[in-house]
Amino acid sequence: MSPRSDEPGWIQASVEELAGLIVQAEPGNLQLLANLHGRMEEVEQWADGEGLRVAADALKAAAKLIEGIILEDVPDGQAALNVAGRAVSSLQAIVLSGRSPEEVSFPAELVDASGDADAAAPAPVPPASKQSTYDASIFSEFLARQASVLDEMEKQILKLESPDKAEAAAALARLLHTLKGEAGMLGLANVEKACHEAEDVLAAPEAAGLPDTMLALKDWLAKVFAGHAGKGPIPPPFSFAAMEPDRQAEPAPVAAEPAPAAAQSTAIEGDPALLGEFISESREHLESADVNLLTLETDPANEEAVHSVFRAFHTIKGVANMLGVTQVGKLAHEAESLLDKIRKHELAINSQVIDVVFETTDMLKRLIGEVAESLASGTPIEPNPSLPPLLDVIRRTAQGSSEPKINFQPPDDAQRRRLGEILVEQGSVTADDVNQALEKQTADPDHPKLGNVLVEDGKVSPKEVVGALRTQNATVQVKETVKVDADRLDRLVEMIGELVIAESMVSQSSKSGQMGTSGFLRHLNELDKITRELQQMGMSLRMVPLRATFQKMARLVRDLSKKSGKQVEFVMCGEDTELDKTVVDRIGDPLVHMVRNAVDHGLESSADARVQAGKDATGRVELRAFHKGGNIYIEIEDDGRGLDRDAILAKGRERGLIPEGETPSDRDIYNLIFQPGFSTAKKITDVSGRGVGMDVVKRNIDSLRGQVEIRTEPGRGTTLSIRLPLTLAIIDGMVVRVGAERYIIPTLSVLISLRPEESQLSSVLGTGQMLSHQGREIPMFRLDEIFHIAGAEQDPTKALAVVVEDDGRQVVLLVDELLGQQQIVIKSLGESVRGIPGISGGAIMPDGKVGLILDVGGVLKLAQAGV
């Protein structure tokens, strides 16, 4: 139901609903598009009433786009939806994130289409100025890498509360420093500034609340990167002051020496070949300097590292001055003087000195980048405004001044790239053309759009302007990546080469009429062996360690312990165990619920309660992973009070899950916690207690073809064990025949197969046929009756009994013949036959026909229902 405009907070709810609709919308879903159009018009009216003219005009134009999709007047419906989606994201930033309308930009396609003439015009593009640009592929690769960087950052932050906090702080500083440099290179000024301030905060590792501050920064960085990837609004700048309200005022920045009044842009006059070689070698020297600086952070007495950094600056200084690159030469000279004092033991190495040298290498990289850009474009090099303050800080540091503060002012990353810049980069116009158009635009009282002026002057075509506008507002596409071990990749290439050779031998044998000979069969066996190895090697490329997922659980336990007031020791082992990436991605949600339950329900409510029970005041939660029997096991163990069997049983009887008078096994009783809505919690907290968590665990594990088991001991604790297949794409299966049909039973579900004897068979009234095996009576069902197959063997003593198990239940499936065991590549059955009870998928058999993969749990339900 849509929110009403007279309800409090209706606009927030409307924007959230609008965002949900735009995500679900598809060009062919007319009903959803109609709902989207209506909601967009309502929000557009609100924006107009609030005086948000640009937002209202953009939404009005977006609504027209949606209307065009419905009427099939728009050639590319998906592209139009993407544009409308960016408008909704901008609106979210205003309504939900509280950003001012001046900070938010709407898609230029929509603003231009609305005829808004008051939108701010781009500033002139000085022909000799440095343009801040980046390659989209580099930015995409940068964003793709940040997930692992943030995971590692979180790991080190959590260690700040451990005895290894000094080592963790150093590792965290290195991560922040690297991220700061990359962010500065890509123009992400807010990220660069936040990382720089974080390095200052880390200089005092004993500061109160340091882990909380750093975790908040890590979460903020995740939102920033998600925003740049088009997955939400970009948050406002991170504020350390807001995180630490009692933080003492920082020392005033060291006053920078005034820049020379006659600072002018300088043209590159050196030999281009020498300059190109200088740029390449300087970057290598600076990379080497960074490595040695990292060594000095952990080993300040390493004189060889000091000498290496000194040599890097000395070499850069000499060549730069020779080629007339004065800014680089001057900075390298000051840095060389600083390192010389360290070499002579006149200045001690500390974190502040290391920071200054790191800043120097970063600035040298920027300056050399400007030289490279100047060399490529032929434009003069502009004086860098950040250089004089840095030079002053280096001099003061060399004199022993404490707490140097570098006050850089990089460009704001929230600023959108200008249309004129993009057109110049694309070679559509020159900088002079843009400046002339801007002058004409400013002189016109009606203030037309820059693109319109350029089109009217015949400088560009409308198509070029539209393309530049799309580039201006394009969302970076972040590709999903998987890290692959280089040795595996090398082995894969080798195997492909062997496959080509083996295929050539088989082909040659068949052409020469040698089919059926021992040589041909040998080549064929070799081809089969290589194919199987390739299959296994290909699957191994998708295998990723559980480390990142486990690390998230460490953060979760820490947050929960603080929220609940419990002291918790979290232990991980086996985090290097590898699983298929698809399984790893989907196991996170079940683990969250299981870890929450372990901390909130499993552990005693207080340290006093644990001490009274004869335990340590600090609770222990252990998360481990290991291989066993061709599967992966993930276990969460706590040393808490264990499950309350009587309370669970009483709740089960109360809900009618267990009939009165029936005495279920402990396993059946404990499995009741996986029932939807089942909870014995006496109160609901903001962590758990609503009875939905373990239901989610069971459903998600089942969808992964896994199983979950519970082991508990009152007063000692509980262990939840998850058994998972290594991959979702391939299973080991037993191929059986029933009549003329073939089915695959997952090997994990098969306990034993045997040919029944007459003495083992019996009939029980109301239950059907039973098979006596190892002292147990097991229900027996015929697959031919379940799936209505003609021509199957009716005499059980001439058929084959396969004992299978699902969720602790054992039954016998009667089949005609066991054809063998093999690895099966699972294929989807398609929409038309998806969801058939008892069937989980299909597989292409060696003869090219399709065999159906049985869902043992579904088969049992069909059998017990008498189908």
C-alpha positions in Angstrom: 0.0 0.0 0.0 1.4 3.4 -0.9 2.0 5.9 1.9 -0.4 8.8 2.2 0.7 12.4 1.9 -1.0 13.3 5.2 1.0 10.7 7.1 4.2 11.7 9.0 7.3 10.8 7.1 5.3 10.0 4.0 7.9 11.5 1.7 10.7 9.4 3.2 8.5 6.3 2.7 7.6 7.4 -0.9 11.2 7.9 -1.8 12.1 4.5 -0.4 9.2 2.9 -2.4 10.3 4.8 -5.5 13.9 3.5 -5.1 12.5 -0.1 -4.7 10.3 0.3 -7.8 13.2 1.6 -10.0 15.4 -1.3 -9.0 12.7 -3.8 -9.9 11.6 -2.1 -13.1 12.1 -3.7 -16.5 11.1 -2.3 -19.9 8.6 -5.1 -20.4 6.8 -4.9 -17.0 4.1 -2.4 -17.9 2.3 -2.7 -14.5 5.4 -1.9 -12.6 6.3 0.9 -14.9 2.8 2.4 -14.4 3.2 2.2 -10.6 6.7 3.8 -11.0 5.3 6.6 -13.1 2.5 7.4 -10.6 4.8 7.5 -7.6 7.4 9.7 -9.5 4.7 12.2 -10.3 3.6 12.4 -6.7 7.2 13.0 -5.5 7.8 15.5 -8.3 4.8 17.5 -6.9 6.2 17.4 -3.4 9.6 18.6 -4.7 8.0 21.5 -6.6 6.0 22.5 -3.5 9.3 22.5 -1.5 11.0 24.8 -3.9 13.4 22.1 -5.1 13.1 23.2 -8.7 16.0 21.2 -10.2 14.8 18.0 -8.5 11.2 18.6 -9.6 12.3 19.2 -13.2 14.5 16.2 -13.2 11.7 14.0 -11.8 9.2 15.4 -14.3 11.6 14.6 -17.2 12.2 11.1 -15.7 8.4 10.5 -15.5 8.3 11.4 -19.2 11.0 8.9 -19.9 9.0 6.2 -18.1 6.0 7.2 -20.1 8.1 6.9 -23.3 9.1 3.3 -22.3 5.5 2.3 -21.7 4.5 3.8 -25.1 7.6 2.2 -26.8 8.7 5.7 -27.9 12.1 5.2 -26.3 14.6 3.2 -28.3 16.6 1.9 -25.3 14.3 1.3 -22.4 16.9 0.0 -20.0 19.2 3.0 -20.6 16.3 5.3 -19.9 15.6 3.4 -16.6 19.3 3.8 -15.7 19.0 7.6 -16.2 15.8 7.7 -14.1 17.5 5.6 -11.5 20.3 8.1 -11.1 17.7 10.8 -10.5 16.1 8.7 -7.8 19.6 8.2 -6.2 20.2 11.9 -6.2 16.7 12.4 -4.5 17.6 9.8 -1.9 20.7 11.8 -1.0 18.5 14.9 -0.3 15.5 13.2 1.4 17.1 10.2 3.2 20.7 11.3 3.7 20.0 14.9 4.5 22.4 16.4 2.0 21.6 19.9 0.8 20.3 20.3 -2.8 23.3 22.3 -3.7 25.6 19.4 -3.0 23.6 17.0 -5.2 23.6 16.8 -9.0 20.9 15.3 -11.1 21.5 13.6 -14.5 22.2 16.3 -17.0 20.0 14.5 -19.6 17.0 15.1 -17.4 17.9 18.6 -16.3 18.5 19.7 -20.0 15.3 17.9 -21.1 13.3 19.9 -18.5 14.4 23.2 -20.0 15.9 24.3 -16.7 17.8 27.4 -17.6 18.9 28.4 -14.2 21.2 25.4 -13.5 24.7 26.5 -12.7 26.9 26.8 -15.8 30.3 25.1 -15.9 33.2 27.3 -15.1 35.6 28.2 -17.9 38.2 25.7 -18.8 41.6 27.5 -18.7 43.5 26.2 -21.7 46.8 25.9 -19.8 45.4 24.4 -16.6 45.7 20.8 -15.4 42.5 18.8 -15.9 41.6 16.3 -13.2 40.7 13.2 -15.1 40.9 9.4 -14.6 40.6 6.3 -16.8 37.2 4.6 -16.1 38.8 1.1 -16.2 41.4 2.1 -13.6 38.7 3.5 -11.4 36.6 0.3 -11.8 39.5 -1.8 -10.9 40.2 0.3 -7.9 36.6 -0.1 -6.6 36.7 -3.8 -7.2 39.8 -4.2 -5.0 38.4 -2.2 -2.1 36.2 -5.1 -0.7 39.3 -7.1 0.2 41.1 -4.0 1.4 38.2 -3.1 3.8 38.1 -6.7 5.0 41.8 -6.6 5.9 41.3 -3.2 7.4 38.5 -4.5 9.7 40.7 -7.5 10.7 43.5 -5.1 11.8 41.1 -2.8 13.6 39.7 -5.7 15.7 43.3 -6.5 16.7 43.7 -3.1 18.2 42.0 -4.5 21.3 44.5 -7.4 21.5 48.0 -7.7 22.8 49.2 -7.4 19.2 47.8 -3.9 18.9 51.1 -2.2 18.0 51.6 -4.6 15.0 47.9 -4.1 14.1 48.2 -0.3 14.2 51.2 -0.4 11.9 49.5 -2.7 9.4 46.4 -0.5 9.5 48.5 2.6 8.9 50.0 1.0 5.8 46.6 0.2 4.5 45.3 3.7 5.1 48.4 5.2 3.6 48.1 3.1 0.4 44.4 3.9 0.1 45.1 7.6 0.7 47.6 7.7 -2.2 45.3 5.9 -4.6 42.4 8.1 -3.6 44.4 11.2 -4.2 45.5 9.9 -7.6 41.8 9.3 -8.6 40.5 12.6 -7.2 38.6 11.2 -4.2 39.5 14.1 -1.9 37.1 13.1 0.9 38.7 9.6 1.1 42.2 11.0 0.9 41.5 13.5 3.7 39.8 10.9 5.9 42.7 8.5 5.5 45.2 11.2 6.2 43.4 12.2 9.4 43.1 8.6 10.4 46.9 8.2 10.1 47.2 11.2 12.6 44.7 9.5 15.0 46.7 6.2 14.8 49.8 8.0 15.9 48.3 7.8 19.4 47.3 4.1 19.6 46.4 4.5 23.3 43.6 6.9 22.5 40.2 6.0 24.0 37.7 4.6 21.6 40.2 4.1 18.8 38.7 0.8 17.5 35.2 2.3 17.4 36.4 5.3 15.5 38.3 3.2 13.0 35.4 0.8 12.5 33.1 3.8 11.8 35.7 5.1 9.2 35.8 1.6 7.6 32.0 1.6 7.3 32.0 5.1 5.9 34.6 4.0 3.3 32.4 1.1 2.3 29.5 3.5 1.7 31.6 5.8 -0.4 32.8 3.1 -2.6 29.3 1.7 -3.0 28.1 5.1 -3.9 30.7 5.5 -6.6 29.7 2.1 -7.9 26.1 3.3 -8.3 24.8 1.3 -5.3 23.5 4.2 -3.2 24.2 7.8 -2.4 27.7 9.0 -1.5 27.7 9.9 2.2 28.9 13.3 3.5 32.6 13.7 4.6 33.7 11.7 7.6 34.1 13.7 10.8 36.6 12.5 13.4 35.4 15.3 15.6 31.9 13.9 15.6 33.3 10.5 16.6 35.4 11.9 19.4 33.4 14.8 21.0 35.9 15.1 23.8 39.0 15.0 21.6 41.5 17.7 22.5 42.0 20.4 19.9 44.8 19.6 17.6 47.8 21.8 17.4 47.5 24.6 15.0 48.9 23.8 11.6 52.5 24.9 11.0 52.4 28.1 9.1 53.4 27.4 5.6 56.0 29.6 4.0 54.3 31.9 1.5 54.5 30.8 -2.0 56.7 33.1 -4.2 54.6 35.9 -5.7 56.0 35.3 -9.1 55.1 31.6 -9.3 54.2 31.0 -12.9 53.5 28.0 -15.1 56.5 26.5 -16.7 56.8 24.8 -20.0 58.6 21.5 -20.5 61.7 22.2 -22.6 63.8 19.1 -22.1 64.3 16.2 -24.5 61.0 14.2 -24.7 62.9 10.9 -24.8 64.9 11.8 -21.7 61.8 13.1 -20.0 59.9 9.9 -20.7 62.8 7.8 -19.3 63.0 10.1 -16.3 59.3 9.6 -15.6 59.5 5.9 -15.8 62.6 5.6 -13.6 61.3 8.1 -11.0 58.2 6.0 -10.5 60.3 2.9 -10.0 62.5 4.7 -7.5 59.4 6.0 -5.6 57.9 2.5 -5.5 61.2 1.2 -4.0 61.2 4.1 -1.5 57.7 3.1 -0.4 58.8 -0.5 0.2 61.9 0.6 2.2 59.8 3.1 4.2 57.5 0.3 5.3 60.6 -1.6 6.4 61.7 1.4 8.5 58.3 1.6 10.2 58.9 -1.8 11.7 62.7 -1.7 11.9 63.9 1.9 12.4 67.5 0.7 12.9 67.7 -0.7 9.3 70.4 1.5 7.8 70.3 -0.1 4.4 66.6 0.9 4.1 67.6 4.5 5.0 70.3 4.5 2.4 67.9 3.1 -0.3 65.4 5.9 0.3 68.1 8.5 0.3 69.5 7.2 -3.0 66.0 7.4 -4.5 65.6 11.0 -3.7 69.1 11.9 -4.7 68.7 10.3 -8.1 65.4 12.0 -8.8 66.8 15.4 -7.7 69.8 15.2 -10.0 67.9 14.2 -13.1 65.0 16.6 -12.4 67.3 19.6 -12.1 69.1 18.6 -15.2 65.9 18.5 -17.2 64.5 21.7 -15.7 61.7 20.0 -13.7 62.1 22.5 -10.9 59.3 21.5 -8.6 60.3 17.9 -8.5 64.0 18.8 -8.0 63.2 21.2 -5.2 61.1 18.7 -3.3 63.5 15.9 -3.8 66.4 18.1 -2.5 64.6 18.9 0.7 63.7 15.3 1.2 67.3 14.3 0.6 68.4 16.8 3.3 66.0 15.2 5.7 67.2 11.7 4.9 70.8 12.8 5.2 70.3 13.9 8.8 68.8 10.5 9.5 71.8 8.8 7.9 74.1 10.8 10.1 72.1 9.9 13.2 71.3 13.6 13.8 67.6 12.9 13.6 65.8 9.9 15.1 63.2 8.0 13.1 59.7 8.1 14.5 56.2 7.7 13.1 55.9 11.5 12.3 59.2 11.5 10.3 58.0 8.4 8.4 54.7 10.1 7.7 56.4 13.2 6.3 58.6 11.1 4.0 55.6 9.1 2.9 53.8 12.4 2.1 56.9 13.5 0.1 56.8 10.3 -2.0 53.1 10.8 -2.6 53.7 14.4 -3.7 56.6 13.4 -6.0 54.3 10.9 -7.6 51.7 13.6 -8.3 54.3 16.1 -9.6 55.8 13.4 -11.9 52.3 12.6 -13.0 51.8 16.3 -13.9 55.1 16.2 -15.9 53.8 13.1 -17.8 50.5 14.9 -18.6 52.4 18.1 -19.6 54.6 16.0 -21.9 51.6 14.3 -23.5 49.5 17.4 -23.9 52.1 20.1 -24.6 50.7 22.3 -21.9 52.8 24.1 -19.3 53.0 22.8 -15.7 51.0 24.8 -13.2 52.5 25.5 -9.7 51.2 23.0 -7.2 49.6 24.9 -4.3 50.3 22.0 -1.9 54.1 22.1 -2.5 55.1 25.1 -0.3 53.3 23.8 2.8 55.0 20.4 2.4 58.4 22.0 1.9 58.0 23.9 5.1 57.0 20.8 7.0 60.0 18.9 5.7 62.3 21.7 6.9 60.7 21.9 10.3 60.9 18.1 10.6 64.6 18.2 9.7 65.1 20.7 12.5 63.4 18.4 15.0 60.1 20.2 15.2 57.4 17.9 16.7 53.9 17.1 15.4 54.2 18.4 11.9 50.9 19.0 10.3 50.4 19.0 6.5 47.4 21.0 5.4 46.7 20.0 1.8 43.7 21.3 0.0 43.0 18.8 -2.8 40.0 19.3 -5.1 36.6 18.3 -3.8 35.7 14.8 -5.1 32.0 15.7 -5.0 32.5 18.1 -7.9 31.2 16.6 -11.1 33.4 16.7 -14.2 32.5 19.6 -16.4 30.9 19.1 -19.8 33.5 21.3 -21.5 36.3 19.3 -20.0 34.8 16.1 -21.3 34.3 17.5 -24.8 37.9 18.7 -24.9 39.2 15.3 -23.7 37.2 13.6 -26.4 38.7 15.9 -29.1 35.3 17.2 -30.1 36.3 20.9 -29.4 39.3 22.9 -28.3 39.6 24.7 -25.0 39.3 28.0 -26.9 36.0 26.9 -28.4 34.7 26.1 -24.9 35.9 29.4 -23.5 34.2 31.4 -26.4 31.0 29.4 -25.9 31.0 30.2 -22.2 31.5 33.9 -22.9 28.6 33.9 -25.2 26.5 31.9 -22.7 27.2 34.4 -19.9 26.4 37.3 -22.2 23.0 35.9 -23.1 20.2 36.9 -20.6 18.4 33.6 -21.2 21.5 31.8 -20.2 21.4 28.8 -22.6 23.1 25.5 -21.9 26.8 25.2 -22.9 26.0 22.2 -25.1 23.3 24.3 -27.0 25.8 27.1 -27.6 28.4 24.8 -29.0 25.9 23.1 -31.3 24.5 26.4 -32.5 28.1 27.6 -33.3 28.7 24.4 -35.3 31.5 23.2 -33.1 29.9 19.9 -32.1 27.0 17.8 -33.1 24.0 17.1 -30.8 25.1 13.4 -30.6 28.5 14.4 -29.3 27.0 16.6 -26.6 24.6 13.8 -25.5 27.5 11.3 -25.4 29.5 13.7 -23.3 26.6 14.2 -20.9 26.3 10.5 -20.5 30.0 10.3 -19.7 29.6 13.1 -17.2 26.9 11.1 -15.3 28.1 7.6 -16.0 28.2 5.2 -13.1 31.4 3.1 -12.9 30.7 -0.5 -13.5 32.5 -2.6 -11.0 33.2 -6.1 -12.3 33.0 -9.0 -9.9 36.5 -10.6 -9.6 37.9 -13.7 -8.1 41.5 -14.0 -7.0 43.2 -16.9 -8.6 46.5 -18.5 -7.4 49.1 -18.1 -10.1 50.2 -21.7 -9.9 46.7 -22.9 -10.6 46.5 -20.7 -13.6 49.8 -22.0 -14.9 48.7 -25.6 -14.4 45.4 -24.8 -16.2 47.3 -23.5 -19.2 49.6 -26.6 -19.2 46.6 -28.9 -19.1 45.0 -27.1 -22.0 48.1 -27.7 -24.0 48.1 -31.4 -23.1 44.4 -31.6 -24.1 45.2 -30.2 -27.5 47.9 -32.8 -28.0 45.7 -35.7 -26.7 42.8 -34.6 -29.0 45.2 -34.5 -31.9 46.4 -38.1 -31.2 42.8 -39.4 -30.9 41.8 -37.5 -34.1 44.8 -38.9 -36.0 44.1 -42.5 -34.8 40.5 -42.2 -36.0 41.5 -40.9 -39.4 44.0 -43.6 -40.0 41.5 -46.4 -39.2 43.1 -47.4 -35.9 39.8 -47.2 -33.9 39.5 -50.1 -31.5 43.3 -50.7 -31.4 45.2 -50.6 -28.1 46.9 -47.4 -29.2 43.6 -45.7 -29.9 42.2 -46.8 -26.5 45.3 -45.5 -24.8 45.0 -42.1 -26.4 41.3 -42.1 -25.5 42.0 -42.9 -21.9 44.6 -40.1 -21.8 42.0 -37.7 -23.2 39.5 -38.7 -20.6 42.0 -38.3 -17.8 43.0 -34.8 -19.0 39.4 -33.8 -19.4 38.6 -34.8 -15.8 41.7 -32.9 -14.5 40.7 -29.8 -16.5 37.2 -30.1 -14.9 38.7 -30.2 -11.4 41.2 -27.4 -12.2 38.4 -25.2 -13.6 36.4 -25.7 -10.5 39.4 -24.9 -8.3 39.6 -21.5 -9.9 36.3 -20.6 -8.2 37.5 -21.7 -4.8 38.1 -18.9 -2.4 39.0 -19.0 1.3 36.5 -18.4 4.1 38.8 -15.8 5.7 36.8 -12.7 4.7 33.5 -14.2 5.8 34.9 -15.3 9.1 36.4 -11.9 9.6 32.9 -10.3 9.3 31.8 -12.6 12.1 34.6 -11.3 14.3 33.3 -7.8 13.8 29.8 -9.0 14.5 30.8 -10.7 17.8 32.6 -7.5 18.9 29.6 -5.3 18.3 27.2 -7.8 19.9 29.4 -8.1 23.0 29.4 -4.4 23.5 25.7 -4.1 22.9 24.8 -7.0 25.3 27.4 -6.1 27.9 28.9 -9.6 27.8 32.6 -10.4 27.8 33.2 -12.6 24.7 36.4 -14.2 23.4 36.0 -15.0 19.7 38.2 -17.7 18.2 38.6 -18.6 14.5 40.4 -21.5 13.0 40.4 -23.0 9.5 39.7 -19.6 7.9 41.9 -20.6 5.0 39.6 -23.5 4.1 38.3 -23.0 0.5 34.8 -23.2 -0.8 33.1 -22.4 -4.1 32.7 -18.6 -4.3 28.9 -19.0 -4.8 28.7 -21.0 -1.5 30.9 -18.5 0.3 28.7 -15.6 -0.8 25.6 -17.3 0.4 26.8 -18.7 3.7 27.3 -15.3 5.3 23.6 -14.8 6.2 23.2 -18.1 8.0 26.4 -17.6 9.9 25.2 -14.2 11.1 22.1 -15.7 12.6 24.0 -18.5 14.2 26.7 -16.3 15.7 24.0 -13.9 17.0 22.2 -16.8 18.7 25.5 -18.1 20.2 26.2 -14.7 21.8 22.7 -13.6 22.7 21.1 -16.9 23.7 23.9 -19.4 24.1 26.1 -17.5 26.5 25.0 -16.7 30.1 23.4 -13.4 30.6 26.2 -12.0 32.8 29.7 -12.6 34.0 28.4 -13.3 37.5 26.1 -16.1 36.1 29.1 -17.7 34.5 31.2 -17.5 37.6 28.4 -19.1 39.6 28.3 -21.9 37.1 32.0 -22.5 37.6 33.1 -20.9 34.3 35.4 -18.1 33.3 33.7 -14.7 33.3 34.5 -14.3 29.6 32.4 -16.4 27.3 34.0 -18.2 24.4 32.6 -18.5 20.9 34.6 -20.5 18.4 34.1 -20.6 14.6 35.9 -23.2 12.7 36.0 -24.8 9.3 37.5 -28.1 8.1 37.4 -30.8 5.4 35.8 -34.2 6.2 34.6 -36.9 3.9 34.7 -34.8 0.8 32.6 -32.0 2.4 33.3 -28.8 4.2 32.1 -28.5 7.8 31.6 -25.1 9.4 30.9 -25.2 13.2 29.9 -22.5 15.7 30.6 -23.6 19.3 29.9 -21.7 22.5 30.6 -22.6 26.1 27.3 -21.3 27.3 24.3 -22.8 29.1 23.3 -25.2 26.2 19.8 -25.6 24.8 16.9 -26.0 27.2 15.4 -29.3 26.1 12.3 -29.1 28.3 11.5 -25.5 27.3 11.9 -26.4 23.6 9.7 -29.5 24.1 7.0 -27.5 25.9 7.0 -24.8 23.2 6.7 -27.5 20.6 3.7 -29.1 22.3 2.2 -25.6 22.8 2.4 -24.9 19.0 1.2 -28.4 18.1 4.5 -29.4 16.5 4.7 -32.5 18.8 1.5 -34.4 19.6 0.7 -35.0 23.3 1.8 -38.4 24.5 4.6 -38.7 21.9 8.1 -38.9 23.1 10.4 -37.6 20.3 14.2 -38.1 20.3 16.5 -35.3 21.5 17.5 -34.7 17.8 13.9 -34.1 16.8 13.4 -31.8 19.8 16.4 -29.7 19.1 15.6 -29.5 15.4 12.3 -27.7 16.4 14.4 -24.4 16.7 14.6 -24.4 12.9 10.8 -24.2 12.6 9.5 -20.7 11.3 8.7 -18.4 14.2 9.9 -20.8 16.9 11.6 -19.1 19.9 11.9 -19.8 23.6 13.3 -16.3 24.3 11.5 -14.7 27.2 12.0 -11.2 25.8 12.8 -9.8 22.3 16.0 -7.8 22.0 17.3 -5.8 19.1 19.6 -8.8 18.4 17.3 -11.8 18.4 14.3 -13.4 20.0 11.7 -13.2 17.2 12.1 -16.8 16.0 13.1 -16.0 12.5 16.9 -16.5 12.6 17.3 -20.2 12.7 14.5 -20.7 10.2 16.6 -18.6 7.8 19.6 -20.7 8.6 17.8 -24.0 7.7 16.3 -22.7 4.5 19.6 -21.2 3.3 21.6 -24.3 4.1 19.1 -26.5 2.4 19.3 -24.3 -0.7 23.1 -25.0 -0.7 22.4 -28.8 -0.6 23.9 -28.8 2.9 22.8 -30.0 6.3 22.9 -28.5 9.7 23.1 -30.5 13.0 22.9 -29.5 16.6 25.0 -30.9 19.5 24.3 -29.5 22.9 25.1 -30.3 26.5 23.2 -28.5 29.4 25.5 -26.2 31.2 28.4 -26.8 28.8 27.4 -25.2 25.6 26.1 -25.8 22.0 27.7 -26.7 18.7 26.0 -26.0 15.4 27.6 -28.0 12.6 27.0 -27.1 8.9 27.9 -29.7 6.2 28.3 -28.2 2.8 29.4 -29.5 -0.7 32.6 -28.0 -2.1 30.7 -26.6 -5.1 27.2 -26.1 -6.3 28.0 -26.9 -9.9 29.1 -30.6 -9.6 27.9 -33.4 -7.4 28.8 -37.0 -6.9 25.8 -39.1 -7.8 24.6 -42.7 -7.9 23.0 -43.3 -11.3 20.0 -45.7 -11.1 17.5 -47.1 -13.6 13.8 -47.4 -13.0 12.0 -48.9 -16.0 13.4 -47.0 -19.0 14.2 -43.9 -17.0 17.5 -42.9 -15.3 17.8 -40.9 -12.1 20.7 -39.6 -10.1 20.7 -39.9 -6.3 23.3 -37.6 -4.6 25.9 -39.8 -3.0 25.8 -37.7 0.2 22.3 -39.0 0.8 23.1 -42.7 0.1 23.9 -44.9 3.1 24.0 -48.3 1.5 22.5 -50.3 -1.5 21.6 -54.0 -1.3 19.4 -56.7 -2.9 16.6 -57.5 -0.4 16.0 -61.0 0.7 12.5 -62.3 1.4 13.2 -62.6 5.1 14.1 -58.9 5.3 10.7 -57.8 3.9 7.6 -57.2 5.9 4.3 -55.3 5.8 2.9 -53.1 8.6 -0.7 -52.1 8.6 -1.1 -48.4 7.8 2.6 -48.0 7.1 3.3 -50.1 4.0 6.3 -52.3 3.2 9.3 -52.3 5.5 12.9 -53.5 5.1 14.7 -54.9 8.0 18.3 -53.8 8.1 20.8 -54.0 10.9 18.0 -54.5 13.5 16.0 -51.5 12.2 12.7 -51.4 10.3 13.0 -48.9 7.5 10.0 -47.8 5.3 10.4 -48.8 1.7 9.0 -46.9 -1.3 9.0 -47.7 -5.0 10.3 -44.9 -7.3 8.1 -46.3 -10.2 5.0 -45.6 -8.1 6.1 -42.2 -6.9 6.8 -41.0 -10.5 4.3 -43.2 -12.3 6.9 -45.1 -14.4 5.8 -48.2 -16.4 7.9 -51.3 -16.9 9.7 -51.3 -13.6 10.6 -54.5 -11.7 7.8 -55.4 -9.2 9.5 -58.2 -7.3 11.6 -56.5 -4.5 13.9 -59.5 -4.3 14.9 -58.9 -8.0 15.2 -55.2 -7.6 17.7 -53.1 -5.7 17.1 -51.3 -2.4 18.9 -48.0 -1.9 18.9 -46.7 1.7 18.9 -42.9 1.8 18.8 -40.4 4.6 17.5 -36.8 4.8 17.5 -34.7 7.9 17.9 -37.8 10.1 15.1 -39.8 8.4 16.0 -43.1 6.7 13.9 -44.7 3.9 14.5 -47.3 1.2 14.0 -46.4 -2.4 13.4 -49.5 -4.7 15.0 -49.2 -8.1 15.7 -51.7 -10.9 19.4 -51.3 -11.4 22.5 -49.4 -10.1 24.3 -48.1 -13.2 27.3 -46.7 -11.3 28.7 -43.6 -9.6 29.9 -40.5 -11.4 30.4 -36.8 -11.1 27.4 -34.9 -12.4 27.4 -31.4 -13.8 24.1 -29.9 -12.6 21.9 -28.2 -15.3 18.8 -26.1 -14.6 15.6 -27.5 -15.8 14.2 -24.2 -17.0 11.2 -22.2 -16.0 8.6 -24.5 -17.4 9.5 -27.5 -15.3 11.2 -25.8 -12.4 9.8 -26.6 -8.9 8.6 -30.2 -9.6 8.5 -32.0 -6.2 11.2 -34.5 -5.7 13.4 -33.2 -8.6 16.3 -30.7 -8.0 17.8 -30.5 -11.5 19.0 -32.4 -14.5 22.2 -33.7 -16.0 23.4 -34.6 -19.5 24.3 -38.3 -19.5 27.2 -39.8 -21.5 24.8 -40.9 -24.3 23.5 -37.3 -24.6 20.1 -38.0 -22.9 18.9 -36.2 -19.8 18.9 -37.8 -16.3 16.9 -36.2 -13.5 18.6 -35.5 -10.1 16.5 -36.5 -7.2 15.8 -34.2 -4.3 15.7 -36.9 -1.6 13.8 -34.7 0.9 11.2 -34.0 -1.7 10.9 -37.7 -2.7 10.3 -38.6 1.0 7.5 -36.0 1.2 5.9 -37.4 -1.9 6.2 -40.9 -0.7 4.8 -40.2 2.7 1.9 -38.3 1.2 1.0 -41.4 -0.8 1.5 -39.9 -4.2 
